[in-house]
Amino acid sequence: MAITVFIADDQAMVRQGFGALLGAQPDISVIGDAPDGRLAVTEVKRLRPDVVLMDVRMPEMNGLDAAREILSAALAPPVRVLMLTTFDIDEYVYEALGIGASGFLLKDAPAEELIRAVRVVAAGEALLAPSVTKRLIEDVTRRRAAPRRRDRQLDSLTPREREVLELIAAGLSNVEIADRLFVAEQTVKTHVGKVLSKLSLRDRAQAVVLAYESGLVTPG
């Protein structure tokens, strides 16, 4: 079955452009869009798409509040939210990861990156662009003005699990990690599952935040 997508953005050209691009893919179907957060929440609850592309800044209700309302509704099957952002609103995207968004993507990302992002998120993985992740965590750490501390939970990870966590934090998908480590994708899925379980994390997005905040991975 095709991946169903809903697009929420206050710019008509963005909605139309993304819609045309994604709709041209044989495995993706755009089933709706909205120009503001409030309408997006209503329509997403009605249509139940697999993936929502959610702009952060919108009228009526901003994307962060809309994402929070959608994710807190615990819709079944689960609706995954991918935030659309620009560099000047990184702090809001960081908060979005905390409420359960599956990741974020720059609005000016290349077409192939947008298509890949939808497929990755629909598959249940997080999509965290490496360049944005580094700046995001660096900015948040500086604002907090607190020294990084090594999380004791990391001691429970094996060397391979630490390596997988580092690659997750770098924004790699399971397939990309498998290629990097020369192992099967199923092996990577097993490692990821153990990392999340041992660290009591909900998803890969939380794993990325922990990797940076604990100092296992440093922005650079």
C-alpha positions as CSV (number, residue, x, y, z in Angstrom):
1,M,0.0,0.0,0.0
2,A,1.1,3.6,-0.7
3,I,2.4,5.8,2.1
4,T,-0.2,8.4,2.8
5,V,1.0,11.9,3.5
6,F,-0.6,15.1,4.8
7,I,1.1,18.5,4.3
8,A,0.6,21.4,6.8
9,D,2.2,24.7,5.7
10,D,0.8,28.2,5.4
11,Q,2.5,28.8,2.1
12,A,0.4,27.5,-0.8
13,M,3.5,27.1,-3.1
14,V,5.1,24.9,-0.5
15,R,2.0,22.7,-0.2
16,Q,1.6,22.5,-3.9
17,G,5.3,21.9,-4.7
18,F,5.7,19.2,-2.0
19,G,2.4,17.7,-3.0
20,A,3.3,17.4,-6.7
21,L,6.8,16.0,-5.9
22,L,5.6,13.4,-3.5
23,G,2.4,12.5,-5.4
24,A,4.6,11.6,-8.4
25,Q,6.2,8.8,-6.5
26,P,4.6,5.4,-7.1
27,D,4.7,4.5,-3.4
28,I,3.4,7.8,-1.9
29,S,0.0,9.3,-1.9
30,V,-0.8,12.9,-0.7
31,I,-4.3,12.7,0.8
32,G,-4.7,16.3,2.1
33,D,-3.2,19.6,3.2
34,A,-3.9,22.5,5.4
35,P,-2.7,26.2,5.7
36,D,-2.8,26.4,9.5
37,G,-2.2,24.2,12.5
38,R,-5.8,24.0,13.8
39,L,-7.2,22.7,10.5
40,A,-4.3,20.3,10.2
41,V,-5.2,18.7,13.6
42,T,-8.8,18.3,12.5
43,E,-8.0,16.9,9.1
44,V,-5.2,14.6,10.4
45,K,-7.5,13.1,13.0
46,R,-10.1,12.5,10.2
47,L,-7.8,11.2,7.5
48,R,-5.3,9.3,9.6
49,P,-2.3,9.7,7.2
50,D,0.9,7.7,7.8
51,V,3.1,10.8,7.7
52,V,2.4,14.5,8.4
53,L,4.8,17.2,7.1
54,M,4.3,19.9,9.6
55,D,5.7,23.5,9.3
56,V,6.6,25.0,12.6
57,R,5.3,28.5,12.0
58,M,1.7,28.7,11.0
59,P,-1.4,30.8,11.8
60,E,-4.2,29.8,14.1
61,M,-2.1,27.1,15.8
62,N,1.6,26.7,15.3
63,G,3.1,23.5,14.1
64,L,4.5,22.5,17.5
65,D,1.2,22.8,19.3
66,A,-0.5,21.0,16.4
67,A,2.1,18.2,16.5
68,R,1.6,17.9,20.3
69,E,-2.2,17.6,19.9
70,I,-1.9,15.0,17.1
71,L,0.7,12.9,18.9
72,S,-1.1,13.0,22.2
73,A,-4.2,11.7,20.6
74,A,-2.4,8.3,20.2
75,L,-4.1,7.6,16.9
76,A,-4.2,4.1,15.5
77,P,-2.5,3.2,13.3
78,P,0.1,5.7,14.5
79,V,0.5,9.0,12.7
80,R,4.2,10.1,12.4
81,V,5.0,13.8,12.3
82,L,8.0,15.2,10.4
83,M,8.7,18.8,11.2
84,L,9.7,21.2,8.5
85,T,12.1,23.9,9.7
86,T,14.7,26.5,8.9
87,F,17.9,27.2,10.9
88,D,16.4,30.1,12.8
89,I,13.8,28.0,14.7
90,D,15.9,25.1,15.8
91,E,14.9,25.4,19.5
92,Y,11.3,24.7,18.6
93,V,12.2,21.6,16.7
94,Y,14.2,20.4,19.7
95,E,11.1,20.6,21.7
96,A,9.2,18.8,19.0
97,L,11.5,15.8,19.4
98,G,10.6,15.8,23.0
99,I,6.9,15.5,22.4
100,G,7.3,12.6,19.9
101,A,7.9,14.1,16.5
102,S,9.8,11.6,14.2
103,G,12.4,14.2,13.2
104,F,12.9,17.3,11.2
105,L,13.9,18.4,7.7
106,L,15.0,21.7,6.2
107,K,12.3,23.2,4.0
108,D,14.9,23.8,1.3
109,A,16.3,20.3,1.3
110,P,16.8,18.6,-2.1
111,A,13.8,16.8,-3.6
112,E,15.4,13.3,-3.1
113,E,16.0,14.1,0.5
114,L,12.3,15.0,1.1
115,I,11.2,11.8,-0.6
116,R,13.7,9.7,1.4
117,A,12.5,11.4,4.6
118,V,8.9,10.4,4.1
119,R,9.9,6.8,3.4
120,V,12.2,6.6,6.4
121,V,9.6,8.1,8.8
122,A,6.8,6.0,7.5
123,A,9.0,2.9,8.2
124,G,9.1,4.0,11.9
125,E,12.5,5.4,12.0
126,A,13.6,8.9,13.0
127,L,14.8,11.4,10.4
128,L,17.4,13.7,11.8
129,A,19.5,15.7,9.3
130,P,23.1,15.6,10.6
131,S,23.9,19.2,9.8
132,V,20.8,20.5,11.6
133,T,21.2,18.0,14.5
134,K,24.7,19.3,15.3
135,R,23.7,23.0,15.3
136,L,20.5,22.2,17.2
137,I,22.2,20.4,20.1
138,E,25.1,22.9,20.2
139,D,22.6,25.8,20.5
140,V,20.5,24.0,23.2
141,T,23.6,23.1,25.2
142,R,24.9,26.6,25.1
143,R,21.6,28.1,26.2
144,R,21.4,25.6,29.1
145,A,24.9,26.7,30.2
146,A,25.3,23.4,32.0
147,P,28.3,21.0,31.7
148,R,27.7,17.8,29.9
149,R,27.7,14.7,32.1
150,R,28.2,11.1,31.1
151,D,25.0,9.3,31.6
152,R,25.6,6.2,33.7
153,Q,23.1,4.3,31.6
154,L,25.6,4.4,28.7
155,D,27.8,2.0,30.7
156,S,25.2,-0.7,30.1
157,L,25.8,-0.6,26.3
158,T,28.2,-2.9,24.5
159,P,30.9,-1.3,22.3
160,R,28.8,-2.2,19.2
161,E,25.7,-0.7,20.7
162,R,27.6,2.5,21.5
163,E,28.7,2.6,17.9
164,V,25.2,2.2,16.7
165,L,24.0,5.0,19.0
166,E,26.7,7.3,17.6
167,L,25.5,6.5,14.0
168,I,21.9,7.1,15.0
169,A,23.0,10.5,16.4
170,A,24.7,11.2,13.1
171,G,21.3,10.9,11.4
172,L,21.8,7.5,9.7
173,S,18.9,5.2,9.0
174,N,19.1,1.4,9.7
175,V,20.0,0.7,6.1
176,E,22.8,3.2,6.2
177,I,24.1,2.0,9.5
178,A,24.1,-1.6,8.1
179,D,26.1,-0.5,5.1
180,R,28.6,1.4,7.4
181,L,29.1,-1.5,9.7
182,F,28.9,-4.2,7.0
183,V,26.2,-6.1,8.8
184,A,22.6,-7.1,8.0
185,E,19.8,-4.5,8.5
186,Q,18.0,-6.9,10.8
187,T,21.2,-7.0,13.0
188,V,21.1,-3.2,13.2
189,K,17.4,-3.3,14.2
190,T,18.3,-5.7,17.0
191,H,21.0,-3.3,18.2
192,V,18.8,-0.3,18.0
193,G,16.1,-2.1,20.0
194,K,18.6,-3.0,22.7
195,V,19.9,0.6,22.9
196,L,16.4,2.0,23.3
197,S,15.5,-0.6,25.9
198,K,18.7,-0.3,28.0
199,L,18.5,3.5,28.0
200,S,14.7,3.5,28.6
201,L,14.1,5.7,25.5
202,R,10.9,6.0,23.5
203,D,12.4,6.4,20.1
204,R,15.5,7.3,18.0
205,A,14.9,11.0,18.5
206,Q,15.3,10.7,22.2
207,A,18.4,8.6,21.6
208,V,20.0,11.4,19.6
209,V,19.3,13.9,22.3
210,L,20.8,11.6,24.9
211,A,23.9,11.0,22.8
212,Y,24.6,14.7,22.6
213,E,23.6,15.7,26.1
214,S,25.6,12.9,27.7
215,G,28.7,13.8,25.7
216,L,28.9,10.5,23.8
217,V,28.7,12.6,20.7
218,T,29.8,16.2,20.4
219,P,28.7,18.8,17.9
220,G,31.4,19.8,15.5
